[in-house]
Amino acid sequence: MVLDDVTYDSLRKLPVADVRQAIREGAWTRHTAGLARGKLQCNLAILPASYALDFLTFCQRNPKPCPVVGISDKGDPMMPTLGHDIDIRTDVPQYRVFRDGNLSTEQPDIRDLWRDDLVTVALGCSFTFENALVEAGIPVRHIERNTTVPMYRSSIQLTPAGPFSGAMVITMRPIARNRVDDAIRISGQFPQAHGAPVAIGDPTDVGIADLDQPDWGEAVPVREDEVPVYWACGVTPQNVLRAANLPLCITHTPGCMLIADVGERDDTNIKSGLQPVEPTNKEKQI
């Protein structure tokens, strides 16, 4: 693999080990949507062990935006339950470092920041069900455009735990009207990757003033024959961690995920204890 000639199109053709090598060596520092298809992609929350139990409790109470798929040992940067030779310090394209609730830096590795008291929590990512949508013939516009999925702060409140609380971050994907039921059914098969949508239709119902102004990612058009569909987003815990004003926490940059060796449909994901949850009233309405 020639790392001087890495492009999105070339990476999409490579196996997961080569994609992670390009990321580890700093040759790719952008989004991972559409890469290593079939492999589980993960959001990250890296925080001091003294806060880990409260954070995991928060995730258990809010499984839609925070589906836990892996937890490291304290001080160990390796994630053996997610794959061979995964080093959490180098294998994400871009990290965000927060100190006392403020964004301190964005950087392509965190080897200089690693400490013996840090714990990594890996959370499922919507990129997993996107692959299933594409396989079913449902286009995913931000993948077609090689952009990051649009993400929005919503008005959907979460159940707090310890210092962690806030509102859900959601993603939007335009879906053809005649395929919305298919998108709900397909994504619902992946509770470890946010599951079925949380809302459909009018963005103001979930607190979004303007779909053309996402809080993260890049806007995509919604055509006349399409409906905006909203899913819970793994940037939610990033916002929650930031609001908790921890002395140090590290996350992925939105759209820049850890790609695991385990498959999206592997039993490994179910053995983590994740189970489908009862839909909320809002979800029942869709």
N, C-alpha and C positions, 0 to 999 in steps of 0.2 A: 504493500500500500504506500503510495507516494503522498505524504502528508502536505506537500507544497501545493497539491492540486485538488484540494477538497472542495467540493461544491455540494449543494443540497441534492441535486439530481444524482451525483455519484454516490453520496452516502445512502440514498434510498435503496441502492442496489446491493449494499454490503450487509454481511451478517452482523449480529449484535456485538461480537467481540471487536470487530474492526471499527464499528461506530464508536464504541467506548474508548478505543485506543486514540482515535482522532480527537475525542473530547479530552481525554487525559493529557494529551500532549499539546493541547491548546490550539489545535488546528480547526476546531469547530466550537464556536461560542454562542451559537444562536439557538433558536427553538428546535425541539425534537419531534414535533408533530409529523407523522408519516414515516418516521425512521424505525428500522428494525421491526417491521410489521409482525404482529403476532406475539411480541414480547411485552410484558407488563411494564408500564411506565409509572413513575412514582413522584409525587410531591415530597418535599422534605421539611422537617422541623428539627433543628439541632439546638438543644438547650441544656442548661445545667441540670444535673440529676436531682437536685433539691426541688425542682419544679416539675419533674417528669410525671409523678403520680397524678397531680392535679390536671396536667395537660392530657394524660391518657383518659382520665375520668371525663374531661370535657369531650374528647373524641368519642367515647362510648355513648355519651348522651346526645351527640350530634353526628350520627354515622353517615348521613347523606353527604355533607361537605368534608367529613373527616374520617374516611374509612381506613383504619389501620391495617397495613399489610406487612409490616416488619418493624422490629425494635432491636436496636443494637445493645450489646453489653456496655456498661459504663466505661468510658475511656477508650473503647475499641472502635477504630474507624472502619473496620471491615463489616460487611453485611452478608454473612454466609448463607442465611436463609433465602436470600434473593438471588444469589448467583456466585460463580467462581471468581475470586480475586476482585471483588467490588470494593473499591476504596472510596469511602464517602468524602474524602478530602479533595479528590481530583476528578471524579467521574461524573460531574454535573457541568454542563457548559458554562453556567454563570451563577454565582452565588450572591445573595444579599446578606450583609452583616448589619445587625441592629444593635445599638448600645443605648440602654435606658429609653427604649422606645423610638429612637431616632435612627434613620438609615445612615450608617457610617460609610460603608463602601460597597461597591459591586466589584467582584473579582472572579477570575476563572479557576482558582483553586484556593483552599483554605488550610494548607499545610502549616502556614505560619501562625494560625489561630488555634490549632488543635490543643485541647487540654484533657487531662485525665478524668475530669468530672463531667464530660459532655456525653449526652445520650442522643442518638438519632432515632427519630420516629419517621418511618416511611408511610405515606398515605397514597391510596389509589388515585388514579388520574383518568380524566375523561378521554384521553387519547386512546385508551383501551377500547371503549365502545365505539369510538369513531372508526376504527378499523373494521368493526363488525358492520357498521352502517355502510361503509364503502363496499364491502363484500356483498351486501344486499342490494347494491345499486342505488343507494341514497347518497348523492354528492355531499361532500363536506367542503364548503366554500373556502375557508381559510387554508385548507390543505391545497386546494386547486390553485390558490393565489400565492402560496409559499409565504404566508403571513401568520402571526400569532392570533389565536382565537380571541375575539373580543370578550372582555370581562368587566363586570359592573358591580358596584356596591348596591345591594338590594335593601328593601325594608323588612325582610324576613328575619325575625329575631331568633337567636339561638339560646339553648339552655345553658346557663353558666355553671362553672365549676372552679372553686378557688378564685384565683385572680383572672381567670379567663372568661370572657363574655364578648358579646357583640352581635353584629348582623352578618347574614350569609352573603358571600360573594357568589355571583352566578355567571355562567357563560351563556352565550346566545349563538344558535345555529339556525339559519333559515332552512326550513324543510317544506318541500312541496305539499300542498294541502292533502293530496291523495296518498301521501306516504307518512303522515303524522302518526297514525295508529301503529304503523310498522316501526317507526323510530321509538315510540314508547315501549313497544313489546321487546325490541332488540336490546335497547339500553337497560331495560329492566332486568335482563338476564345477568347483569354485571353489578351486583350490589357492592363489590369491592372497588368499583370505579364510578361511584356516585349514583348508579342505578338509573331509574326512570326520571323524566323531567320533573321539576318542581312547579312549573307554570308554562302556559302557552298563551300567546296572543298579545294583548295590550301591555306595553312595557310599564305604563304608569301603575298597573296593578301590583307590581313588585318594586316600585320606587325608582324606576329608571325614567329620567326626564327626556333623554335623547339618545336613541340607539347609535347615532353617528358620533357620539362622544363617549367611548368606553373609558373606564378608569385605567385599564391595562389592555395591552394588545392593540389590534387594529380593526377599525370598523369594516363591516362587509355589507353589501346591499341586500335588502329583502325585496325580492321581485313580486309582481302582482299575483302570481300563482302560488306564492309561498307564505308561510306563517312563521313568525319568530318563536323559537322553542328554547326554553331556559333550563339549564341543568345546574345543580350545585357544583361549586368549584373549589379546587384544592388551594386556591389563594386565600380562602377563608381563614385557615389556621395562621397564615402569615399575618393577616390583619389583627387577629386575636392576640397573637404573640406580641406584636408591636404595641397594641393598646395596653398590655399588661406591664409594660415598662420594665422588662427583665434587664438585668445588667448586661447580658449578652445573649443573643440568639441569632441563629443563622438559618436562612431558608434558600430555596432555589429562586432564581429570578423567574417571574411568571413566564410560562411556556418552555422553560429550559429544565427538562426533567432528568431524573436518574432512570436509565433503561436497565431493567433487570434481565437475568438469564431465563427466569421462569416464564412460562407462557401465560397469555391472558386467560386461557381456559384451564390452566393446570389446577389439579386438586390442591396444590400448595396454597393457592389463594383462599380456598374454602377452609383449609385446616387452620388458618389463622384465627378461626372463631367467628368470622364475619357471617352474619345471616341476614336474609332479607328482613326489612323492618316494615311494620304496618305503615301504610301511606298516611300523610297528614291530610287534614281537611282540604287544603289547597290542592294536593296531589289527587285526592279523590275526585275533585271537580274536573280534572282533565281526563 
